[in-house]
């Protein structure tokens, strides 16, 4: 494990410095670890064809080897280098959605070491849309395995500083090109199953995929993989994207949620717990009287803004020293479409499945009892 400080290259997000890109590409070719921006989050890259380099990703992140990685490509032509028995629809999807936040699970090529894919015979692949990521992939001329560039189970990094907060001294290089534009990871679909299966919602909307995959199967809720299993996709464990404070996902109508917060926050205050509230802008104005730290993520009617800010806000609570975080959720309808599905998935996992559903059909006292059962 490294002990020296990680080298940082600051580059323009559209026209990155070729010298910085060449240095990072050389590091990857030598089996070292490089964090770089994609359109979704910052990734931690290693040569996907080098089992030793891939292993260093798991060690640096403290990530279980049962959680697979995504292989990033510079060109669709590289698909045959990392996958076999590629269905025709994979090329149709690549033509429409790549570069972009869509990951395809295919049959793994023998060239790709098994530790990339948690020992499975599949491989997850995508082509990122960020100019810096593409420049790096083209410069090194290698497929790059890259999960999010953070310690395992922490909120994903959307800035280079987030990467350094978790991994400074544990990786070789960070390419800093500013905040990532989407802020949530890619959508993952499994094309090795019939019908194809959505494994993780993300930056590509499921509705858009149905034009190519009309029989695409979507789980009723977040897909949960046991810690004892080899996951088919990254991001499917119950605990993921979690800040240090305990997250409680608060679902339901706005006024009912605000009423419950006015009951619950004083109870937690009396227990000596510091409370954080992660709320949409309009609800934040209604809790100024509460003894709580309030952060906002925009309007729930604008899921792209929520997605951009979500992980940064969850990380911010760490520095604010809160013990319990109430995070408001998108409504049930929004949680089934577009980015709303991905936002709900990330919040659900940040909360480790702890969800309180407010409404007229449940009393605040029952909700308080459920809340207290969640607390240590």
PAMIFI-484462 format. One record per residue (C-alpha): residue number from 1; residue in one letter; x, y, z. Coordinates in pm, 1 decimal. Layout:
N
REC     n   res         c1         c2         c3
REC   NUM     A          X          Y          Z
...
***
This chain:
376
REC     n   res         c1         c2         c3
REC     1     X        0.0        0.0        0.0
REC     2     X      122.3      347.6      -87.1
REC     3     X      217.1      593.6      182.9
REC     4     X      318.9      894.2      -29.1
REC     5     X       66.2     1164.3     -115.3
REC     6     X     -131.9     1107.4     -431.7
REC     7     X      -22.4     1314.9     -732.7
REC     8     X     -292.6     1550.9     -861.2
REC     9     X     -319.6     1680.6    -1217.7
REC    10     X     -561.0     1972.6    -1267.8
REC    11     X     -696.3     1973.0    -1621.6
REC    12     X     -960.0     2145.9    -1829.5
REC    13     X    -1270.3     1920.6    -1842.6
REC    14     X    -1314.0     1964.9    -2218.6
REC    15     X     -954.8     2004.2    -2341.8
REC    16     X     -734.0     1818.7    -2091.2
REC    17     X     -359.5     1876.6    -2089.3
REC    18     X     -201.5     1604.8    -2310.3
REC    19     X      102.4     1588.8    -2080.1
REC    20     X     -115.2     1505.8    -1778.7
REC    21     X     -311.5     1251.2    -1979.6
REC    22     X        9.6     1087.6    -2104.4
REC    23     X      148.6     1063.0    -1750.2
REC    24     X     -170.5      901.9    -1624.2
REC    25     X     -182.2      663.6    -1921.0
REC    26     X      176.2      558.2    -1852.2
REC    27     X       88.3      491.7    -1488.2
REC    28     X     -200.9      267.8    -1594.6
REC    29     X       24.2       79.1    -1837.0
REC    30     X      263.8       17.2    -1546.5
REC    31     X      -10.3     -133.1    -1331.3
REC    32     X      -69.9      170.2    -1112.2
REC    33     X     -400.0      327.0    -1002.2
REC    34     X     -543.4      646.6    -1151.0
REC    35     X     -863.8      823.8    -1046.7
REC    36     X    -1034.9     1014.4    -1326.2
REC    37     X    -1367.0     1188.4    -1390.9
REC    38     X    -1646.4     1036.2    -1591.7
REC    39     X    -1983.3     1192.0    -1668.4
REC    40     X    -2128.8      997.1    -1372.3
REC    41     X    -1877.1      996.4    -1083.1
REC    42     X    -1498.9      977.0    -1044.9
REC    43     X    -1365.6      629.1    -1122.7
REC    44     X    -1059.2      449.4     -987.4
REC    45     X     -890.0      294.8    -1286.6
REC    46     X     -647.7        7.1    -1344.6
REC    47     X     -551.9     -201.1    -1647.4
REC    48     X     -846.7     -440.6    -1680.4
REC    49     X     -621.4     -707.9    -1836.1
REC    50     X     -375.9     -709.9    -1542.9
REC    51     X     -504.7     -915.4    -1248.7
REC    52     X     -244.6     -766.7    -1014.3
REC    53     X     -343.7     -410.8    -1100.4
REC    54     X     -711.6     -498.4    -1058.7
REC    55     X     -639.0     -647.2     -717.4
REC    56     X     -482.1     -317.3     -611.4
REC    57     X     -817.9     -145.5     -673.8
REC    58     X     -985.4     -373.9     -420.2
REC    59     X     -708.3     -320.0     -166.7
REC    60     X     -707.0       59.6     -204.5
REC    61     X    -1086.2       84.0     -173.4
REC    62     X    -1114.3     -187.6       96.3
REC    63     X    -1372.1     -336.6     -137.7
REC    64     X    -1482.8     -700.6     -108.2
REC    65     X    -1368.8     -916.8     -398.5
REC    66     X    -1730.0    -1031.1     -438.4
REC    67     X    -1826.3     -687.4     -576.7
REC    68     X    -1741.5     -670.0     -950.1
REC    69     X    -1594.9     -380.9    -1146.9
REC    70     X    -1700.1     -208.7    -1470.6
REC    71     X    -1460.1     -217.6    -1764.9
REC    72     X    -1439.6      113.8    -1953.3
REC    73     X    -1369.8      127.9    -2326.0
REC    74     X    -1262.2      402.5    -2566.6
REC    75     X    -1439.7      252.2    -2867.0
REC    76     X    -1713.0        0.7    -2945.9
REC    77     X    -1455.0     -198.5    -3144.2
REC    78     X    -1290.2     -295.0    -2812.6
REC    79     X    -1595.9     -498.9    -2711.2
REC    80     X    -1451.3     -811.4    -2871.7
REC    81     X    -1135.6     -770.9    -2659.5
REC    82     X    -1330.3     -807.0    -2334.2
REC    83     X    -1648.7     -999.6    -2419.7
REC    84     X    -1758.8    -1304.6    -2621.3
REC    85     X    -2091.1    -1417.3    -2767.8
REC    86     X    -2197.3    -1054.5    -2793.5
REC    87     X    -2565.8    -1026.0    -2890.7
REC    88     X    -2668.1     -800.6    -3176.7
REC    89     X    -2873.8     -582.9    -2941.9
REC    90     X    -2556.5     -490.0    -2751.0
REC    91     X    -2424.4     -314.6    -3061.1
REC    92     X    -2758.1     -142.5    -3116.2
REC    93     X    -2755.4      -16.3    -2757.6
REC    94     X    -2391.8       94.1    -2789.2
REC    95     X    -2467.2      284.3    -3108.0
REC    96     X    -2755.1      468.0    -2941.1
REC    97     X    -2628.4      522.5    -2584.7
REC    98     X    -2246.6      520.2    -2599.7
REC    99     X    -2058.0      715.2    -2502.2
REC   100     X    -2286.2      753.5    -2201.3
REC   101     X    -2402.5      620.6    -1864.6
REC   102     X    -2510.5      271.8    -1974.3
REC   103     X    -2330.3      -46.1    -1868.1
REC   104     X    -2390.2     -377.9    -2045.7
REC   105     X    -2326.7     -712.4    -1876.0
REC   106     X    -2195.1     -962.3    -2133.7
REC   107     X    -2005.1    -1291.4    -2137.2
REC   108     X    -1646.9    -1236.8    -2020.4
REC   109     X    -1357.1    -1287.4    -2262.3
REC   110     X    -1073.8    -1510.9    -2132.4
REC   111     X     -843.5    -1207.1    -2169.3
REC   112     X    -1020.2    -1043.8    -1873.9
REC   113     X     -906.1    -1177.2    -1534.5
REC   114     X    -1173.4    -1329.4    -1314.7
REC   115     X    -1120.4    -1080.6    -1030.1
REC   116     X    -1267.0     -804.8    -1248.4
REC   117     X    -1601.7     -986.0    -1234.0
REC   118     X    -1607.2    -1140.8     -885.1
REC   119     X    -1524.4    -1477.9    -1041.2
REC   120     X    -1831.6    -1478.1    -1266.2
REC   121     X    -1819.9    -1561.3    -1636.1
REC   122     X    -1968.6    -1219.7    -1715.3
REC   123     X    -1817.6     -874.0    -1756.8
REC   124     X    -1975.1     -529.7    -1720.8
REC   125     X    -1866.0     -279.9    -1988.1
REC   126     X    -1936.6       77.1    -2086.0
REC   127     X    -1794.2      372.1    -2281.0
REC   128     X    -1790.6      692.4    -2073.1
REC   129     X    -1896.4     1028.1    -2216.3
REC   130     X    -1650.2     1253.8    -2032.5
REC   131     X    -1376.7     1406.8    -2254.9
REC   132     X    -1109.8     1342.6    -1990.1
REC   133     X    -1204.5      977.2    -1948.1
REC   134     X    -1206.4      922.9    -2324.0
REC   135     X     -872.7     1098.6    -2368.0
REC   136     X     -719.8      874.7    -2101.2
REC   137     X     -865.9      556.3    -2248.0
REC   138     X     -739.3      646.7    -2595.3
REC   139     X     -395.0      741.6    -2468.0
REC   140     X     -338.2      417.4    -2280.4
REC   141     X     -507.9      199.2    -2547.3
REC   142     X     -624.8      -41.4    -2277.0
REC   143     X     -961.2     -137.5    -2132.5
REC   144     X     -973.7       16.3    -1784.9
REC   145     X    -1150.9     -143.9    -1489.2
REC   146     X    -1290.7      136.6    -1275.5
REC   147     X    -1531.5      136.8     -983.3
REC   148     X    -1606.8      463.1     -803.7
REC   149     X    -1294.6      623.6     -654.7
REC   150     X    -1385.5      609.3     -286.9
REC   151     X    -1355.5      382.5       13.8
REC   152     X    -1604.2       99.5      -11.0
REC   153     X    -1965.0      174.4       96.0
REC   154     X    -1901.5      550.5      117.1
REC   155     X    -2092.7      803.2      -96.8
REC   156     X    -1947.8      805.8     -446.8
REC   157     X    -1708.6     1091.7     -533.1
REC   158     X    -1828.2     1367.4     -764.0
REC   159     X    -1518.6     1586.7     -717.7
REC   160     X    -1145.8     1518.1     -697.7
REC   161     X    -1148.3     1639.2     -336.9
REC   162     X    -1392.4     1361.5     -248.7
REC   163     X    -1142.8     1115.2     -397.6
REC   164     X     -858.4     1259.3     -191.6
REC   165     X    -1069.4     1262.5      124.8
REC   166     X    -1093.0      883.2       98.0
REC   167     X     -789.2      769.1      -98.0
REC   168     X     -503.9     1020.2      -62.7
REC   169     X     -186.0      814.5      -25.5
REC   170     X     -366.6      494.9     -128.7
REC   171     X     -360.8      557.7     -506.8
REC   172     X     -105.9      703.9     -747.2
REC   173     X     -276.8      981.0     -945.6
REC   174     X     -597.8     1184.8     -949.1
REC   175     X     -697.3     1380.6    -1258.4
REC   176     X     -900.6     1676.8    -1133.6
REC   177     X    -1139.8     1815.3    -1395.5
REC   178     X    -1399.9     1962.1    -1161.4
REC   179     X    -1740.2     1822.6    -1061.7
REC   180     X    -1895.1     1539.5    -1259.7
REC   181     X    -2204.4     1647.1    -1456.9
REC   182     X    -2453.3     1366.1    -1376.2
REC   183     X    -2352.0     1275.1    -1021.2
REC   184     X    -2496.4      919.9    -1013.4
REC   185     X    -2353.8      601.4    -1158.1
REC   186     X    -2448.1      432.6    -1485.3
REC   187     X    -2750.7      214.2    -1549.6
REC   188     X    -2653.8     -155.7    -1558.2
REC   189     X    -2847.7     -411.8    -1763.2
REC   190     X    -2770.4     -782.7    -1792.7
REC   191     X    -2783.8     -903.1    -2153.2
REC   192     X    -2678.2    -1258.8    -2060.9
REC   193     X    -3027.6    -1329.3    -1926.5
REC   194     X    -3353.5    -1380.0    -2112.9
REC   195     X    -3532.1    -1149.0    -2078.6
REC   196     X    -3263.7     -886.3    -2008.4
REC   197     X    -3261.5     -765.7    -1648.1
REC   198     X    -3208.5     -421.2    -1497.2
REC   199     X    -2944.2     -467.9    -1226.9
REC   200     X    -2893.2     -103.1    -1128.4
REC   201     X    -3084.5      210.7    -1228.9
REC   202     X    -2864.6      504.1    -1318.1
REC   203     X    -2794.1      781.7    -1563.7
REC   204     X    -2972.7      622.3    -1861.3
REC   205     X    -3350.0      609.4    -1820.6
REC   206     X    -3515.0      267.5    -1835.5
REC   207     X    -3794.6      408.6    -2053.6
REC   208     X    -3538.7      497.8    -2321.7
REC   209     X    -3396.8      145.0    -2314.6
REC   210     X    -3734.1      -17.7    -2377.4
REC   211     X    -3726.0       95.6    -2741.6
REC   212     X    -3444.3     -160.2    -2785.6
REC   213     X    -3539.8     -400.7    -2505.9
REC   214     X    -3920.3     -409.5    -2489.8
REC   215     X    -3908.0     -712.9    -2258.4
REC   216     X    -3653.8     -557.1    -2018.6
REC   217     X    -3729.7     -690.2    -1670.2
REC   218     X    -3716.5     -438.5    -1385.0
REC   219     X    -3728.6     -544.5    -1017.7
REC   220     X    -4010.6     -404.5     -803.8
REC   221     X    -3753.6     -231.7     -579.6
REC   222     X    -3377.7     -202.5     -530.5
REC   223     X    -3203.2     -530.5     -612.2
REC   224     X    -3025.1     -663.0     -300.8
REC   225     X    -2723.2     -895.1     -318.6
REC   226     X    -2611.9    -1080.9       -6.7
REC   227     X    -2259.5    -1006.4      116.4
REC   228     X    -2189.6    -1380.7       80.2
REC   229     X    -2271.7    -1382.5     -293.2
REC   230     X    -2070.9    -1275.7     -595.1
REC   231     X    -2269.7     -979.2     -722.7
REC   232     X    -2380.5     -958.6    -1084.9
REC   233     X    -2338.9     -580.3    -1076.6
REC   234     X    -2167.2     -322.3     -859.4
REC   235     X    -2394.2     -119.0     -634.4
REC   236     X    -2634.0     -398.3     -534.9
REC   237     X    -2535.6     -454.2     -171.2
REC   238     X    -2781.6     -321.8       85.9
REC   239     X    -2526.7      -89.3      252.4
REC   240     X    -2375.7      145.5       -2.2
REC   241     X    -2325.2      519.8      -59.8
REC   242     X    -2343.0      570.6      317.0
REC   243     X    -2215.0      868.8      518.0
REC   244     X    -2101.6      816.7      876.7
REC   245     X    -2429.4      935.7     1026.7
REC   246     X    -2721.0      692.5     1021.8
REC   247     X    -2953.9      773.1      732.0
REC   248     X    -3331.8      738.0      760.3
REC   249     X    -3519.4      767.0      431.1
REC   250     X    -3839.1      966.9      479.1
REC   251     X    -4096.0      888.8      209.2
REC   252     X    -4440.8     1035.1      159.4
REC   253     X    -4628.7     1360.0      112.1
REC   254     X    -4451.6     1683.9      201.8
REC   255     X    -4680.1     1814.5      477.2
REC   256     X    -4693.8     1477.0      651.0
REC   257     X    -4312.8     1455.6      638.9
REC   258     X    -4272.8     1804.8      783.4
REC   259     X    -4521.2     1728.0     1059.7
REC   260     X    -4331.8     1411.5     1149.8
REC   261     X    -3996.8     1592.7     1156.5
REC   262     X    -4139.8     1841.4     1405.7
REC   263     X    -4228.6     1546.4     1627.6
REC   264     X    -3913.5     1339.2     1577.6
REC   265     X    -3629.1     1591.2     1585.7
REC   266     X    -3698.8     1713.3     1942.6
REC   267     X    -3714.3     1350.5     2059.7
REC   268     X    -3369.8     1282.3     1914.0
REC   269     X    -3235.7     1611.9     2052.0
REC   270     X    -3340.5     1504.5     2403.4
REC   271     X    -3145.6     1181.6     2350.3
REC   272     X    -2833.5     1387.0     2279.9
REC   273     X    -2829.4     1303.8     1908.8
REC   274     X    -2726.1     1560.9     1648.7
REC   275     X    -2972.9     1560.0     1362.0
REC   276     X    -2919.0     1636.5      993.7
REC   277     X    -3195.8     1700.5      742.1
REC   278     X    -3145.2     1648.8      367.7
REC   279     X    -3442.6     1820.0      209.9
REC   280     X    -3571.5     1976.6     -111.2
REC   281     X    -3549.7     2355.3     -115.6
REC   282     X    -3917.9     2421.8      -48.5
REC   283     X    -3929.6     2195.9      258.7
REC   284     X    -3610.4     2339.8      406.5
REC   285     X    -3788.4     2671.0      465.4
REC   286     X    -4037.2     2495.4      693.5
REC   287     X    -3786.4     2353.8      944.8
REC   288     X    -3594.8     2665.6     1049.3
REC   289     X    -3738.0     2628.0     1400.5
REC   290     X    -3585.6     2282.1     1451.2
REC   291     X    -3252.5     2211.8     1618.6
REC   292     X    -3100.5     2039.1     1317.6
REC   293     X    -2840.6     2088.2     1045.4
REC   294     X    -3021.0     2138.4      715.0
REC   295     X    -2876.0     2077.6      368.4
REC   296     X    -3074.8     2102.8       45.9
REC   297     X    -3047.1     1929.7     -289.7
REC   298     X    -3272.9     2137.4     -513.5
REC   299     X    -3628.3     2056.1     -615.2
REC   300     X    -3764.8     1701.5     -632.5
REC   301     X    -3932.6     1817.2     -953.0
REC   302     X    -3584.0     1849.3    -1107.9
REC   303     X    -3423.0     1506.1    -1058.3
REC   304     X    -3111.7     1596.8    -1260.0
REC   305     X    -3027.4     1868.1    -1003.9
REC   306     X    -3093.4     1630.3     -713.6
REC   307     X    -2866.4     1369.2     -873.4
REC   308     X    -2580.0     1617.3     -919.6
REC   309     X    -2587.0     1722.5     -553.5
REC   310     X    -2687.7     1404.0     -372.1
REC   311     X    -2351.3     1242.5     -295.0
REC   312     X    -2182.5     1574.0     -217.0
REC   313     X    -2453.8     1655.8       37.1
REC   314     X    -2428.2     1313.7      202.2
REC   315     X    -2051.7     1361.6      232.6
REC   316     X    -2095.9     1712.3      374.0
REC   317     X    -2281.2     1572.5      673.7
REC   318     X    -1963.0     1388.4      777.1
REC   319     X    -1779.3     1714.0      840.6
REC   320     X    -2083.3     1851.3     1026.3
REC   321     X    -2074.3     1572.6     1282.7
REC   322     X    -2437.2     1461.5     1272.0
REC   323     X    -2554.2     1131.1     1417.9
REC   324     X    -2885.0     1081.9     1236.0
REC   325     X    -2980.3     1211.2      888.5
REC   326     X    -3338.1     1228.8      767.0
REC   327     X    -3329.6     1225.0      386.8
REC   328     X    -3641.2     1304.8      188.8
REC   329     X    -3721.8     1075.2     -101.3
REC   330     X    -3873.4     1120.8     -442.7
REC   331     X    -4240.3     1021.4     -452.1
REC   332     X    -4351.1      667.8     -540.2
REC   333     X    -4432.3      756.9     -900.5
REC   334     X    -4098.1      931.6     -957.7
REC   335     X    -3911.6      638.9     -800.7
REC   336     X    -4024.5      420.2    -1091.5
REC   337     X    -3904.2      634.5    -1383.2
REC   338     X    -3595.3      813.8    -1512.6
REC   339     X    -3337.0      948.1    -1270.9
REC   340     X    -3594.6      926.4     -992.2
REC   341     X    -3544.6      549.2     -987.8
REC   342     X    -3169.0      592.9     -946.1
REC   343     X    -3208.0      860.3     -676.4
REC   344     X    -3438.2      637.0     -473.0
REC   345     X    -3199.5      341.8     -515.5
REC   346     X    -2901.2      540.5     -383.6
REC   347     X    -3091.6      683.4      -87.0
REC   348     X    -3237.4      342.1       -1.3
REC   349     X    -2887.4      193.3       15.2
REC   350     X    -2742.0      491.4      201.2
REC   351     X    -3013.3      423.2      460.1
REC   352     X    -2948.1       44.7      451.8
REC   353     X    -3316.8       -2.8      380.5
REC   354     X    -3438.0      206.3      676.3
REC   355     X    -3747.5      373.0      531.4
REC   356     X    -4023.2      561.4      714.3
REC   357     X    -4335.9      614.1      501.1
REC   358     X    -4538.9      906.1      635.4
REC   359     X    -4904.9      966.5      562.0
REC   360     X    -5251.9      997.2      706.2
REC   361     X    -5281.2      619.5      742.9
REC   362     X    -5000.9      595.9     1001.2
REC   363     X    -4965.3      787.9     1327.0
REC   364     X    -4659.6      988.6     1424.0
REC   365     X    -4635.9      776.3     1739.7
REC   366     X    -4610.9      455.4     1534.4
REC   367     X    -4347.7      619.4     1315.0
REC   368     X    -4152.7      734.6     1620.6
REC   369     X    -4152.1      381.3     1757.1
REC   370     X    -4028.4      252.8     1422.0
REC   371     X    -3760.4      523.1     1416.0
REC   372     X    -3637.8      440.7     1767.9
REC   373     X    -3614.3       73.6     1672.5
REC   374     X    -3375.7      172.8     1391.7
REC   375     X    -3142.3      361.4     1625.0
REC   376     X    -2856.8      189.3     1810.5
***
